[in-house]
Amino acid sequence: MTRARDNPSPEFVQEVQELLSIHEDDAPVACATDDRLVMQWTSPAWDRRARLVPALTHPQVVGRPFVEGIMPPLHAFYRAELLRTLADGEVWRHEYLGPTRDKLMVCLLTVHPMKRHGGLLLVHTQIFAREHENLVVEPDLGRYVDARGTMQVCGSCRVAQRQDGAGSWDFLPVLLGPHEPIPTVWTLCPSCAVHYERLGDAAESPRSQRPRAAAAPVDQSSPTDPNGK
C-alpha cells in the first residue's frame, strides 16, 4: 500500500484550510489527496461519516488511494475526472447519489486543485434527501440471486436487480447492514448507466461547455411492496 505522509506539513494543512474557507460549512465533510490521489488528510466530519456509512468498499482513510472507496463501475470515471482536475487546475463539481438505509441523499462533490502542493481537496455537501423508490424492507433475497449465485447491485444508487423475470431494480436496506454475505457483481442500473454514459461522452469537452452533472435519476417504475412481490 502506498504510504502517506506521517503528518501533513503545516503548509499543506494551511492550504487545505484556505480552500475550506470558501465553503460556508463550519464542519465540512472533506479530505485531501496528493498528486497520486492518495489520501493525506481528512476532516473530523469525514471521519464520522466514514464510521456511519455502511462499509461497502475499502475505507477512505489516510494512506489509501481515494478511488479505492469508489464502487468498481465508477473507478475509471472518478479517476479520469480527478486526474483531469489536477492537470487543468479547474474546480470540478459533480452531483452524486448517496444512499443510506432511510434516505437517498443527493450530494455535491466539489474538488479544488491545491495549487501549492499539487494535490486535491474534496468537499462533500448534502443538497437534499428523498425517500427511496422501489423500497423492499423485508426482501426474499432469493429473488435477487442469479443462476451463478451472485447479486447484481448498482454501484451508484445501490439498487439490486430482481432475477424473477420482472427486470426491476429494488432498494434493499438489508444490504446496508449486517446480513448473510452474498457474492456481489457491482454494475450500474439502467438509469445510472445512461447518466454516466452521458457524462463520459462529454468528458473530452471543456468543462465550461459540459451539461450540468446532476445526480442520476432513480428508476421511476412502481414501488415494490414490502414483501418483494
C-alpha positions in Angstrom: 0.0 0.0 0.0 1.3 3.5 -0.8 2.3 5.3 2.3 1.0 8.7 3.1 3.0 11.3 5.0 3.1 10.5 8.7 1.8 14.0 9.3 0.9 16.5 6.5 3.1 19.6 6.7 1.7 22.7 8.3 1.9 24.3 4.8 -0.3 21.5 3.3 -2.9 21.9 6.1 -2.8 25.7 5.7 -3.7 25.4 2.0 -6.5 23.0 2.9 -7.9 25.5 5.4 -7.7 28.3 2.9 -9.7 26.4 0.4 -12.2 25.3 3.0 -12.8 28.9 4.0 -14.6 29.3 0.6 -17.3 27.0 1.9 -19.9 28.1 4.5 -19.9 24.8 6.4 -18.1 25.1 9.8 -17.8 21.3 9.9 -17.1 20.2 6.3 -17.0 16.6 5.2 -13.7 16.9 3.4 -10.5 15.1 2.5 -7.3 16.0 0.7 -5.1 13.9 -1.6 -1.7 14.2 -3.0 -1.0 14.2 -6.8 -1.2 10.4 -6.8 -4.7 10.6 -5.4 -3.6 9.0 -2.1 -5.4 10.5 0.8 -3.3 12.7 3.1 -5.8 14.5 5.3 -9.4 14.1 6.5 -11.7 16.4 8.5 -13.3 15.2 11.7 -16.7 15.2 9.9 -15.3 13.0 7.2 -14.1 10.5 9.8 -17.5 10.5 11.5 -19.2 10.0 8.1 -16.9 7.1 7.3 -18.0 5.3 10.5 -21.7 5.9 9.8 -21.8 5.0 6.1 -22.1 1.2 5.5 -18.7 -0.3 4.6 -19.4 -1.4 1.0 -15.9 -0.6 -0.2 -12.5 -0.1 1.2 -12.5 2.7 3.9 -11.4 6.1 2.6 -8.7 6.8 5.1 -5.3 8.5 5.1 -2.8 6.3 3.3 -5.2 4.7 0.8 -6.0 5.8 -2.7 -9.2 7.8 -2.8 -10.7 5.8 -5.7 -10.5 2.6 -3.6 -13.5 3.8 -1.8 -15.5 4.2 -5.0 -17.5 1.3 -6.4 -15.7 -0.5 -9.3 -18.1 0.6 -12.1 -17.2 4.2 -11.3 -13.4 3.8 -10.7 -12.5 4.9 -14.3 -14.9 7.9 -14.3 -13.7 9.3 -11.0 -10.0 8.6 -11.6 -10.2 10.3 -15.0 -12.0 13.4 -13.7 -9.7 13.8 -10.7 -6.6 13.5 -12.8 -8.1 16.0 -15.2 -8.7 18.4 -12.3 -5.0 18.0 -11.4 -4.0 18.7 -15.0 -6.2 21.6 -15.9 -6.3 23.3 -12.4 -10.1 23.9 -12.6 -12.5 23.3 -9.8 -14.8 20.3 -10.6 -18.3 20.0 -9.3 -20.2 16.7 -9.5 -23.6 15.7 -8.1 -24.0 12.1 -7.0 -26.3 9.8 -5.1 -25.5 8.7 -1.5 -27.9 6.1 -0.2 -28.4 5.3 3.5 -30.9 2.8 5.0 -33.6 5.5 5.4 -33.0 8.1 2.6 -31.5 8.6 -0.8 -29.3 11.7 -0.5 -28.3 13.9 -3.4 -24.8 15.3 -2.7 -22.4 17.7 -4.3 -18.7 16.9 -4.6 -16.5 20.0 -5.1 -12.9 19.2 -6.0 -10.4 22.0 -5.5 -6.9 21.8 -7.1 -4.2 22.5 -4.5 -2.1 25.0 -6.4 0.9 25.0 -4.0 1.0 21.3 -3.1 -0.1 19.5 -6.3 -3.0 17.7 -4.6 -6.8 17.9 -4.4 -9.2 18.9 -1.7 -12.6 17.1 -2.0 -15.6 18.6 -0.2 -18.9 16.8 0.1 -22.2 18.7 0.7 -25.6 17.2 1.0 -28.1 19.0 -1.2 -31.3 17.2 -0.2 -32.6 13.8 0.7 -35.7 12.0 -0.5 -37.5 8.7 0.1 -36.2 5.6 -1.6 -38.1 4.3 -4.6 -38.8 0.6 -5.1 -38.1 0.1 -1.4 -38.3 -3.5 -0.2 -38.0 -3.7 3.6 -38.2 -7.5 4.1 -37.0 -9.0 0.8 -36.8 -12.6 -0.2 -33.1 -12.3 -1.2 -33.5 -15.4 -3.4 -35.4 -13.2 -5.9 -32.2 -11.2 -6.5 -29.6 -14.0 -6.8 -28.9 -15.1 -10.4 -28.0 -18.6 -11.7 -24.4 -18.1 -10.7 -25.3 -17.3 -7.1 -24.4 -13.6 -7.4 -26.4 -10.5 -6.9 -26.3 -7.5 -9.4 -26.1 -4.3 -7.4 -25.8 -0.7 -8.8 -22.5 0.9 -7.7 -24.1 4.3 -7.8 -27.6 4.2 -6.2 -27.2 0.6 -4.7 -30.4 -0.9 -6.1 -30.4 -4.6 -6.7 -31.8 -6.3 -9.8 -34.6 -8.9 -9.5 -33.9 -12.2 -11.2 -37.5 -13.5 -11.3 -38.3 -12.1 -14.8 -39.7 -8.8 -13.6 -36.5 -7.0 -14.6 -36.9 -4.3 -11.9 -34.3 -2.9 -9.6 -35.2 -2.5 -5.9 -33.6 -0.8 -2.9 -32.9 -3.3 -0.1 -32.0 -1.7 3.2 -30.9 -5.1 4.5 -27.9 -4.9 2.2 -26.6 -1.8 4.0 -26.4 -3.6 7.3 -25.1 -6.9 8.7 -26.5 -9.8 6.6 -25.6 -13.1 5.2 -22.9 -12.3 2.6 -23.9 -12.8 -1.0 -21.3 -12.6 -3.8 -22.0 -9.2 -5.5 -21.4 -8.1 -9.0 -21.1 -4.3 -9.0 -22.7 -2.8 -12.1 -24.9 0.2 -13.0 -28.6 0.2 -13.1 -30.2 1.4 -16.4 -30.8 5.0 -15.1 -27.3 5.4 -13.7 -25.7 3.8 -16.7 -27.3 6.3 -19.0 -26.3 9.2 -16.7 -22.7 8.2 -16.5 -22.5 7.4 -20.3 -23.6 11.0 -21.0 -21.0 12.3 -18.6 -18.4 10.1 -20.3 -19.4 11.4 -23.7 -19.0 15.0 -22.5 -15.7 14.3 -20.7 -13.4 15.4 -23.5 -15.1 18.8 -24.0 -14.1 21.8 -21.9 -15.9 21.7 -18.5 -17.4 25.1 -19.0 -19.3 23.7 -22.1 -20.5 20.4 -20.5 -24.0 19.8 -19.3 -24.5 20.1 -15.6 -23.6 16.8 -13.9 -26.8 16.5 -11.9 -27.3 13.3 -9.9 -28.7 10.4 -11.9 -32.5 9.8 -11.6 -33.6 6.6 -10.0 -35.9 4.1 -11.7 -39.4 5.6 -11.6 -41.3 2.4 -12.0 -44.0 1.4 -9.5 -42.7 0.7 -5.9 -42.4 -2.9 -4.9 -44.4 -3.9 -1.8 -42.6 -4.8 1.5 -42.6 -8.5 0.7 -40.9 -8.1 -2.6 -43.9 -9.2 -4.7 
